[in-house]
Amino acid sequence: MLARDFKSFFETSKRNGIILSFGGDISENVLFSLGEVLKLRMIQGETDATIAKRVFSIFVEQAQNIIRYSADKLPGAKASCGMISAGMIVVGVENARFFVVCGNEVPKADASVLHERLDHIAGMSSEELKRFYREKLRQPPDEGSLGGSIGLIEIARRSSAPVEFDFHDLGDERSLFCLKAYI
């Protein structure tokens, strides 16, 4: 049963254009290793260098968002080897264009703020995103931000279509957050 189930999962992934999939605990070290695999897959697939750079950039931004903001963190890991958080990230090809999608649990209280921020970003033109990005660079990071508050803007700027996102209520004060970007 195990081999048959795994084979089915693997074949479904391939049929859906998945070229890289990772789920579980992720850290900066794991991100680095996955990034190397992704770069190799893009080279082997003879992906245009500009497209490959955009896919890689969005992949890194999404993985860093999981590491920094997942509600499911490994306690005590911060001091020894950086933050370790749980989530899932997938890179694939759909209708002849790449996509990067990630998912992780977030505190329910953060979900509404994140939803508003993404609604705002998803509704912007490329020129508006460029201006908004420059504006945010001149400002201090948002309260509670573990970065420069520009990751989501960067993802939207490098995407070839508005980002897609969704939330699923998990009860217990958490929501599952998913973000998908096309390149």
Beta strands, then each sheet from edge to edge (+ up, - down):
strand 1: 18-26
strand 2: 85-94
strand 3: 97-107
strand 4: 164-169
strand 5: 174-182
sheet 1: 1+ 2- 3+ 5- 4+
end
